Amino acid sequence: MSGANPSQKKRRNKRKTPPGPDQAVIGWKEEEFHNLVREMGFLPEWGAQFPTAGSTAMDAPPGYMTLYATFFREGNFRLPMTRFTAEVLKNYGLHLSQINAIGLPRITHFEFVCWALAPSLPAFAMFNVFYTVTYTNGFYSFNSRTGVTLVCSVPLKSLHSWKQKFFYIRGGIIPVDMHYRAVNEGIPKVDVMADFAKQEWYKKVTHKATAISQVEEMALVGAGMSLRWFPKNPLGVPVYGYQGKLGYSLLNVLDPKAAGAMVEAVQEDGKPTWLDQFRPRFLHPTNESFAAYANVALGEVDEDDLVDPTREEIVVLSIRSSGRSLEDLISCSAHAGPAQGAGNEPVNEPVGDDVEILVETAHQLESRKKTKTGTLERREKRVEDKAADTPRKRPSTLPVLDYVVVSDTLSGLGAGEKPHGSDPDDRSTLTEMMKKKALEDKKRKLDEQAAALLASKKAKLQKEVPVAPSESDIDMGIFSGDRGNLLEEIYAASALTGKGFMVVCFVMCDSSCV
């Protein structure tokens, strides 16, 4: 077309051959880097390094790769990396260091949603249904596809200066080949699986869209996406609870209005620890992997390993239950804790037929519940009355399970760390906090009653007891009308003796003059 805008042709060509990687210069403090290393539990053998002044993301020394601090904080990314993240990068032919800080959270969010809804294995083909690859300013990202139901309701907002907050780490930390996409390879495109809308997993994932947000560490551990957890009990299990009931869907973590919280429960003896159950989901570095990538430079392209941009390969992994079940959790206490502030009641999302739904085991607690039922019902009624005027989500229709609560905080998650400025009550269990609050309420009520009783007694005394006489009243008392003139009586009595008056007067004079 002769009248076509030449800038449109230029943009089309630019899309086919995107520019090179971003060359932002290091721009954050080394102290922040060391804080990140401690928070994320980087091991010394991983070789995390802070770049020298003036370095860029492409200046990583041989054997090292570049990562960004935002990946770990806003992006919910952890090391070791999960196999699912590696699968997505491999099938798109992308290197982790080429992913935009807003694009990586779409991968971790999708994985979290899959594990939270049901113990079904998330797969690259499922992720590819919802997203397409984009390219902007040297980085690849993911945009929602048109014509599919959204799985993400609110993506991350723009992140400022994230490109300047990078560091170097040994390439063998991720023990798989990651293709560093050359600028002449274009944007990767993979066809979507056929009839995806009819599949059961699609209905589960799209049942309720959730926002991308920074997830607390305990929730990532509960979803099997992080190994950064130190339970108080070796058989501890991270679960989501609300008003003493546990077993709610982890999707509530992504709802800012949900009033529940992550707590620690205990599974029965004989079961593998929670971390051991999900350790195979991660790609663990080895001495062999560090040695294999010791001399590989970031951005080095092997001509025999180039990805065909026109390829249509689709990898569909089986979607099945992992065998994970929460039925084995011991039910020993109905009181996991009080309501967590004002907010909506959490919901349990449908999980399908391939998952064992949580079942009620309250018969194990009947003997203990009888002594506490009255108190619990009154407390729950007060909470319900308080929240009656606020909008609420639909109540959960699925049964929930009772657990032994060991911890309701994230304190002590770091290796040998104690949070600075933490509240002493952070180390208390929910039951202890309930007892403490009940005692404080009772003490305050007694103090109020005592103050009211004291005020009543004071008022009664002031009403019944006459006002004390003043000094002038006392001085004039000798001329009191009730008793007559005291001096006249003394004078009359002295007439009989002749001496008594003088003696009395002397005594009176002596006492008054002195």
C-alpha positions as CSV (number, residue, x, y, z in Angstrom):
1,M,0.0,0.0,0.0
2,S,1.6,3.2,-1.2
3,G,0.1,5.4,1.6
4,A,1.5,3.2,4.5
5,N,3.2,4.8,7.4
6,P,6.9,4.1,7.1
7,S,7.2,4.0,11.0
8,Q,4.8,1.1,11.1
9,K,7.0,-0.9,8.7
10,K,10.0,0.0,10.9
11,R,8.2,-1.3,14.0
12,R,7.3,-4.5,12.3
13,N,10.9,-5.1,11.3
14,K,12.0,-4.2,14.9
15,R,9.6,-6.9,16.3
16,K,11.2,-9.5,14.1
17,T,14.7,-8.5,15.0
18,P,14.6,-7.1,18.5
19,P,17.5,-5.0,19.9
20,G,20.2,-6.3,22.2
21,P,20.0,-6.6,26.0
22,D,19.7,-3.7,28.3
23,Q,22.9,-2.1,29.4
24,A,21.9,-0.6,32.7
25,V,24.8,0.1,35.1
26,I,24.8,-1.2,38.6
27,G,22.8,1.1,40.9
28,W,22.1,-0.3,44.3
29,K,24.0,-0.6,47.6
30,E,26.2,-3.6,48.5
31,E,24.5,-3.7,51.9
32,E,21.1,-4.4,50.2
33,F,22.7,-7.2,48.2
34,H,24.1,-8.9,51.4
35,N,20.6,-8.5,53.0
36,L,19.1,-10.3,50.1
37,V,21.7,-13.1,50.3
38,R,20.9,-13.7,54.0
39,E,17.1,-13.5,53.5
40,M,17.1,-16.0,50.6
41,G,19.6,-18.3,52.2
42,F,22.2,-18.3,49.4
43,L,24.8,-20.9,50.1
44,P,28.5,-19.9,50.0
45,E,29.2,-22.4,47.2
46,W,26.7,-20.6,45.0
47,G,29.2,-17.8,44.6
48,A,26.9,-14.8,44.7
49,Q,28.9,-11.6,43.9
50,F,28.1,-7.9,44.0
51,P,29.3,-6.3,40.7
52,T,31.9,-3.6,40.8
53,A,31.1,0.0,40.1
54,G,30.3,0.7,36.5
55,S,29.4,-3.0,35.7
56,T,26.4,-4.0,33.6
57,A,24.2,-7.1,33.5
58,M,26.3,-8.4,30.6
59,D,29.6,-8.1,32.5
60,A,29.2,-11.3,34.5
61,P,32.5,-13.2,34.6
62,P,32.9,-16.6,32.8
63,G,31.0,-19.3,34.7
64,Y,28.5,-16.8,36.1
65,M,25.1,-15.5,35.2
66,T,23.1,-12.4,36.1
67,L,20.0,-12.3,38.3
68,Y,17.9,-9.4,39.6
69,A,16.8,-8.7,43.2
70,T,13.3,-8.1,42.1
71,F,13.0,-11.7,41.0
72,F,13.2,-12.8,44.6
73,R,11.1,-10.2,46.2
74,E,8.2,-9.0,44.0
75,G,8.6,-12.1,41.7
76,N,8.4,-14.9,44.3
77,F,11.3,-16.6,42.7
78,R,13.5,-18.9,44.8
79,L,16.7,-20.9,44.4
80,P,16.9,-23.7,43.8
81,M,14.6,-23.1,40.9
82,T,11.5,-25.2,40.4
83,R,11.3,-27.6,37.5
84,F,8.2,-25.9,36.2
85,T,10.0,-22.5,35.7
86,A,12.9,-24.4,34.0
87,E,10.4,-26.1,31.7
88,V,8.8,-22.8,30.6
89,L,12.2,-21.2,29.9
90,K,13.4,-24.2,28.0
91,N,10.4,-24.6,25.7
92,Y,10.4,-20.9,24.8
93,G,14.2,-21.0,24.3
94,L,14.9,-18.2,26.9
95,H,17.5,-17.6,29.5
96,L,16.5,-16.6,33.0
97,S,18.6,-13.5,32.9
98,Q,16.6,-12.3,29.8
99,I,13.2,-12.3,31.5
100,N,11.6,-9.0,32.5
101,A,10.9,-8.4,36.2
102,I,7.2,-8.1,35.4
103,G,7.2,-11.3,33.3
104,L,8.8,-13.7,35.7
105,P,6.0,-13.2,38.3
106,R,3.5,-14.5,35.8
107,I,5.3,-17.9,35.8
108,T,5.5,-18.1,39.6
109,H,1.9,-16.9,40.0
110,F,0.6,-19.6,37.5
111,E,2.6,-22.3,39.3
112,F,1.2,-21.1,42.7
113,V,-2.4,-21.2,41.5
114,C,-2.0,-24.7,40.1
115,W,-0.6,-26.1,43.4
116,A,-3.1,-24.1,45.5
117,L,-6.1,-25.4,43.6
118,A,-5.2,-29.1,43.6
119,P,-2.1,-31.2,43.8
120,S,-2.0,-31.4,40.0
121,L,1.3,-31.0,38.1
122,P,1.5,-27.6,36.3
123,A,2.9,-28.0,32.8
124,F,4.3,-25.7,30.1
125,A,1.5,-26.5,27.7
126,M,-1.0,-25.2,30.3
127,F,0.9,-22.0,30.8
128,N,1.2,-21.5,27.0
129,V,-2.6,-21.4,26.8
130,F,-2.8,-18.2,28.8
131,Y,0.3,-16.3,27.7
132,T,2.4,-15.2,24.7
133,V,6.0,-14.0,24.7
134,T,6.7,-10.3,24.2
135,Y,9.9,-8.3,23.9
136,T,10.7,-4.8,25.1
137,N,14.0,-3.0,25.7
138,G,16.2,-6.1,25.7
139,F,14.0,-8.3,27.9
140,Y,11.3,-10.9,27.3
141,S,8.0,-10.9,29.1
142,F,4.5,-12.5,28.9
143,N,1.2,-11.0,27.9
144,S,-2.2,-12.6,28.3
145,R,-3.6,-14.2,25.2
146,T,-6.8,-13.0,23.7
147,G,-9.8,-15.3,23.7
148,V,-9.0,-17.1,26.9
149,T,-10.3,-16.6,30.4
150,L,-7.8,-14.6,32.6
151,V,-6.0,-16.5,35.3
152,C,-4.4,-13.2,36.5
153,S,-6.7,-10.4,37.5
154,V,-4.1,-7.8,38.3
155,P,-0.5,-8.0,37.1
156,L,2.4,-6.2,38.8
157,K,2.6,-2.5,38.3
158,S,5.8,-0.9,36.9
159,L,8.9,-1.5,38.9
160,H,11.3,1.3,39.1
161,S,15.1,0.9,38.8
162,W,14.9,-2.9,38.9
163,K,17.4,-3.3,36.0
164,Q,20.1,-1.6,38.1
165,K,19.7,-4.0,41.1
166,F,21.4,-7.1,39.7
167,F,24.2,-9.4,40.9
168,Y,26.2,-12.3,39.6
169,I,25.9,-16.0,40.6
170,R,27.5,-19.2,39.4
171,G,25.8,-20.5,36.3
172,G,25.7,-24.1,37.7
173,I,23.1,-23.0,40.2
174,I,20.6,-24.0,37.6
175,P,21.7,-27.4,36.4
176,V,20.0,-27.4,33.0
177,D,20.9,-25.8,29.7
178,M,19.2,-22.5,29.3
179,H,19.4,-21.1,25.8
180,Y,20.4,-17.4,25.6
181,R,18.3,-16.1,22.8
182,A,20.2,-14.2,20.1
183,V,18.8,-11.0,18.7
184,N,18.3,-12.4,15.3
185,E,16.1,-15.3,16.4
186,G,13.0,-13.2,16.9
187,I,10.2,-13.8,19.4
188,P,9.4,-17.4,20.2
189,K,5.9,-18.6,19.3
190,V,4.4,-22.0,20.3
191,D,0.9,-23.1,19.2
192,V,-1.7,-23.6,21.8
193,M,-3.0,-27.1,22.6
194,A,-6.3,-28.1,21.0
195,D,-9.6,-28.2,22.9
196,F,-8.0,-26.8,26.1
197,A,-11.3,-25.1,27.1
198,K,-13.0,-28.5,27.5
199,Q,-10.3,-29.9,29.9
200,E,-11.0,-30.1,33.6
201,W,-7.7,-28.4,34.6
202,Y,-8.7,-25.3,32.6
203,K,-12.0,-25.0,34.4
204,K,-10.2,-25.2,37.8
205,V,-7.5,-22.6,36.9
206,T,-10.0,-20.1,35.5
207,H,-12.6,-20.5,38.2
208,K,-11.4,-17.4,39.9
209,A,-8.7,-15.0,38.7
210,T,-6.3,-13.7,41.3
211,A,-3.9,-10.9,41.5
212,I,-0.1,-11.2,41.3
213,S,1.4,-10.1,44.6
214,Q,4.3,-10.7,46.8
215,V,3.6,-14.0,48.7
216,E,4.9,-14.7,52.2
217,E,7.5,-17.4,52.5
218,M,5.3,-19.8,54.5
219,A,2.7,-19.8,51.7
220,L,5.4,-20.5,49.1
221,V,6.5,-23.4,51.2
222,G,2.9,-24.6,51.5
223,A,2.6,-24.6,47.7
224,G,5.9,-26.5,47.4
225,M,7.7,-23.6,45.7
226,S,10.3,-22.8,48.4
227,L,12.5,-24.7,50.7
228,R,13.1,-21.6,53.0
229,W,11.3,-22.8,56.1
230,F,12.3,-24.0,59.5
231,P,9.3,-25.6,61.3
232,K,9.1,-25.7,65.0
233,N,8.0,-29.3,64.8
234,P,9.9,-31.7,62.5
235,L,6.5,-32.9,61.2
236,G,5.2,-29.4,60.7
237,V,3.0,-28.6,57.7
238,P,2.1,-25.0,56.6
239,V,-1.6,-24.5,56.1
240,Y,-4.1,-21.7,55.8
241,G,-6.5,-21.1,58.7
242,Y,-9.3,-18.9,59.8
243,Q,-11.1,-18.7,63.2
244,G,-9.7,-22.0,64.4
245,K,-10.4,-23.9,61.2
246,L,-7.7,-24.9,58.9
247,G,-7.4,-26.5,55.4
248,Y,-8.6,-23.5,53.4
249,S,-7.3,-23.0,49.9
250,L,-4.0,-21.3,49.6
251,L,-5.6,-19.0,47.0
252,N,-6.8,-16.9,49.9
253,V,-3.2,-15.8,50.3
254,L,-3.6,-13.9,47.0
255,D,-6.8,-12.2,48.3
256,P,-6.0,-9.0,50.3
257,K,-9.5,-9.1,51.8
258,A,-9.2,-12.6,53.2
259,A,-9.0,-12.6,57.0
260,G,-7.1,-15.8,57.5
261,A,-3.4,-16.5,58.0
262,M,-0.8,-19.2,57.4
263,V,-0.2,-21.4,60.4
264,E,1.8,-24.5,61.2
265,A,0.0,-27.9,61.7
266,V,1.5,-31.3,62.5
267,Q,1.1,-34.4,60.5
268,E,1.2,-37.9,61.9
269,D,4.4,-39.8,62.6
270,G,5.9,-41.9,59.9
271,K,5.3,-39.5,57.1
272,P,8.2,-37.7,55.3
273,T,8.8,-34.1,56.4
274,W,7.0,-31.5,54.3
275,L,10.1,-30.3,52.7
276,D,11.2,-33.8,51.8
277,Q,7.8,-34.4,50.1
278,F,8.4,-31.5,47.6
279,R,12.2,-31.5,47.3
280,P,12.0,-33.3,43.9
281,R,10.2,-30.3,42.5
282,F,13.4,-28.3,42.5
283,L,16.6,-28.4,40.4
284,H,19.4,-28.8,42.9
285,P,22.9,-27.7,41.9
286,T,25.7,-30.2,42.1
287,N,29.5,-30.1,41.9
288,E,29.1,-31.5,38.4
289,S,26.8,-28.7,37.3
290,F,29.1,-26.0,38.7
291,A,32.0,-27.6,36.8
292,A,30.0,-27.9,33.6
293,Y,29.3,-24.2,33.4
294,A,32.6,-23.0,34.9
295,N,33.8,-21.5,31.6
296,V,30.5,-20.5,30.0
297,A,30.1,-16.8,29.4
298,L,26.7,-15.2,29.6
299,G,25.3,-14.5,26.2
300,E,27.6,-17.0,24.4
301,V,25.6,-18.6,21.6
302,D,26.3,-22.1,20.3
303,E,25.3,-22.0,16.6
304,D,24.3,-25.7,16.8
305,D,21.9,-24.9,19.6
306,L,19.9,-22.1,18.0
307,V,16.1,-22.4,18.5
308,D,14.0,-22.3,15.3
309,P,11.6,-19.4,15.7
310,T,9.0,-21.1,13.5
311,R,8.9,-24.3,15.6
312,E,5.5,-25.6,16.7
313,E,6.6,-28.1,19.3
314,I,4.2,-28.5,22.1
315,V,5.0,-30.5,25.3
316,V,2.0,-31.8,27.2
317,L,2.7,-33.3,30.5
318,S,0.2,-35.5,32.3
319,I,-2.0,-33.8,34.8
320,R,-2.5,-36.1,37.7
321,S,-2.7,-36.2,41.4
322,S,0.7,-36.2,43.2
323,G,-0.6,-38.4,45.9
324,R,-0.5,-35.5,48.4
325,S,-3.2,-35.8,51.0
326,L,-4.0,-33.8,54.1
327,E,-6.1,-36.5,55.6
328,D,-3.1,-37.8,57.5
329,L,-2.8,-34.6,59.6
330,I,-3.5,-35.2,63.3
331,S,-6.6,-33.5,64.6
332,C,-5.8,-32.6,68.3
333,S,-7.1,-29.1,68.8
334,A,-10.1,-27.2,67.6
335,H,-8.6,-23.8,68.6
336,A,-6.1,-22.8,66.0
337,G,-6.5,-19.2,66.9
338,P,-8.8,-16.2,66.9
339,A,-10.2,-14.3,63.9
340,Q,-7.3,-12.5,62.2
341,G,-8.7,-9.0,62.1
342,A,-11.4,-7.5,60.0
343,G,-11.9,-9.0,56.6
344,N,-13.8,-11.6,54.6
345,E,-14.0,-15.2,55.4
346,P,-11.7,-17.3,53.2
347,V,-13.2,-19.6,50.7
348,N,-12.4,-23.1,49.6
349,E,-12.2,-23.4,45.8
350,P,-13.5,-26.5,44.0
351,V,-10.6,-29.0,43.5
352,G,-12.2,-31.6,41.3
353,D,-12.6,-35.4,41.5
354,D,-8.9,-36.3,41.3
355,V,-8.1,-34.8,44.7
356,E,-8.9,-36.1,48.1
357,I,-11.0,-33.3,49.7
358,L,-10.4,-32.5,53.3
359,V,-12.7,-34.4,55.6
360,E,-14.0,-33.7,59.1
361,T,-12.4,-35.5,61.9
362,A,-14.1,-33.8,64.8
363,H,-15.0,-37.1,66.6
364,Q,-11.4,-37.2,67.7
365,L,-11.9,-33.9,69.6
366,E,-15.3,-34.4,71.1
367,S,-14.2,-34.9,74.6
368,R,-12.1,-31.8,74.6
369,K,-14.6,-29.6,72.8
370,K,-17.4,-30.2,75.3
371,T,-15.6,-28.1,78.0
372,K,-14.9,-25.3,75.6
373,T,-17.9,-25.2,73.3
374,G,-19.7,-22.4,75.2
375,T,-16.7,-20.0,75.2
376,L,-16.0,-20.7,71.5
377,E,-19.6,-20.1,70.4
378,R,-19.8,-16.8,72.2
379,R,-16.5,-15.6,70.7
380,E,-17.5,-16.6,67.2
381,K,-20.9,-14.9,67.7
382,R,-19.2,-11.6,68.6
383,V,-17.0,-11.8,65.5
384,E,-19.9,-12.6,63.3
385,D,-22.0,-9.7,64.7
386,K,-19.1,-7.3,64.2
387,A,-18.7,-8.3,60.6
388,A,-22.4,-8.6,59.8
389,D,-22.5,-5.1,58.1
390,T,-19.5,-5.8,55.9
391,P,-19.5,-7.4,52.5
392,R,-18.6,-11.1,52.7
393,K,-17.6,-13.7,50.2
394,R,-19.7,-16.9,50.0
395,P,-19.0,-19.2,53.0
396,S,-17.0,-22.3,52.5
397,T,-19.2,-25.3,51.7
398,L,-16.4,-27.8,52.0
399,P,-15.5,-29.4,55.3
400,V,-12.3,-28.4,57.0
401,L,-9.9,-30.1,59.3
402,D,-8.7,-29.3,62.7
403,Y,-4.9,-29.3,63.4
404,V,-2.4,-28.8,66.2
405,V,-1.2,-25.2,65.8
406,V,2.5,-24.8,66.4
407,S,3.2,-21.3,65.0
408,D,1.2,-18.5,63.4
409,T,4.1,-16.2,62.5
410,L,7.1,-16.2,60.2
411,S,9.5,-15.5,63.0
412,G,12.6,-17.6,62.9
413,L,12.4,-18.4,59.2
414,G,15.9,-17.3,58.5
415,A,18.9,-19.5,59.4
416,G,19.6,-18.6,63.0
417,E,18.0,-15.2,62.6
418,K,15.8,-13.3,65.0
419,P,13.8,-10.5,63.5
420,H,14.8,-7.0,64.6
421,G,12.1,-5.0,66.5
422,S,9.7,-8.0,66.6
423,D,6.9,-8.1,69.0
424,P,7.5,-10.5,71.9
425,D,4.0,-12.0,71.2
426,D,5.3,-13.2,67.8
427,R,6.7,-16.2,69.5
428,S,3.4,-17.1,71.1
429,T,1.0,-19.6,69.7
430,L,-2.6,-18.6,68.9
431,T,-3.9,-20.4,71.9
432,E,-1.5,-18.6,74.2
433,M,-2.5,-15.2,72.7
434,M,-6.2,-16.1,73.3
435,K,-5.5,-16.9,76.9
436,K,-3.5,-13.7,77.4
437,K,-6.2,-11.5,75.8
438,A,-8.9,-13.1,77.9
439,L,-7.0,-12.4,81.1
440,E,-6.4,-8.8,80.1
441,D,-10.1,-8.3,79.3
442,K,-11.1,-9.8,82.6
443,K,-8.6,-7.7,84.5
444,R,-9.8,-4.5,82.8
445,K,-13.4,-5.4,83.6
446,L,-12.6,-6.0,87.3
447,D,-10.7,-2.6,87.4
448,E,-13.7,-0.8,86.0
449,Q,-16.1,-2.5,88.5
450,A,-13.8,-1.6,91.4
451,A,-13.6,2.0,90.3
452,A,-17.4,2.3,90.0
453,L,-17.9,0.8,93.5
454,L,-15.3,3.2,95.0
455,A,-17.1,6.1,93.4
456,S,-20.4,5.0,94.8
457,K,-19.1,4.6,98.3
458,K,-17.5,8.1,98.2
459,A,-20.8,9.6,97.1
460,K,-22.7,7.8,99.9
461,L,-20.3,9.0,102.6
462,Q,-20.4,12.6,101.4
463,K,-24.2,12.4,101.7
464,E,-24.4,10.9,105.2
465,V,-21.5,12.5,107.1
466,P,-21.7,16.2,108.1
467,V,-19.1,18.6,107.1
468,A,-16.2,18.9,109.6
469,P,-16.3,22.2,111.5
470,S,-13.7,24.8,110.8
471,E,-11.2,26.2,113.4
472,S,-13.4,29.3,113.9
473,D,-16.4,27.1,114.6
474,I,-14.3,25.2,117.2
475,D,-13.1,28.4,118.9
476,M,-16.7,29.7,119.1
477,G,-17.9,26.4,120.5
478,I,-17.4,27.7,124.1
479,F,-20.3,30.0,123.4
480,S,-22.4,27.3,121.7
481,G,-26.1,27.8,122.0
482,D,-26.6,24.1,122.6
483,R,-24.4,24.0,125.7
484,G,-24.8,27.6,126.9
485,N,-22.0,29.9,128.0
486,L,-19.2,27.7,129.3
487,L,-17.4,30.5,131.1
488,E,-20.6,31.4,133.1
489,E,-20.9,27.8,134.2
490,I,-17.3,27.7,135.4
491,Y,-17.7,31.0,137.2
492,A,-20.8,29.8,139.0
493,A,-19.1,26.7,140.2
494,S,-16.1,28.6,141.5
495,A,-18.2,30.7,143.8
496,L,-18.5,27.8,146.1
497,T,-14.8,27.2,146.5
498,G,-13.2,30.6,145.8
499,K,-10.2,28.9,144.2
500,G,-11.6,26.8,141.5
501,F,-12.1,29.7,139.1
502,M,-8.6,30.8,139.4
503,V,-7.3,27.3,138.9
504,V,-9.4,26.8,135.9
505,C,-8.6,30.2,134.5
506,F,-4.9,29.5,135.0
507,V,-5.1,26.2,133.2
508,M,-7.1,27.7,130.4
509,C,-4.9,30.7,130.1
510,D,-1.8,28.6,130.2
511,S,-3.0,26.3,127.5
512,S,-4.2,29.1,125.2
513,C,-1.2,31.4,125.7
514,V,1.3,28.7,125.0
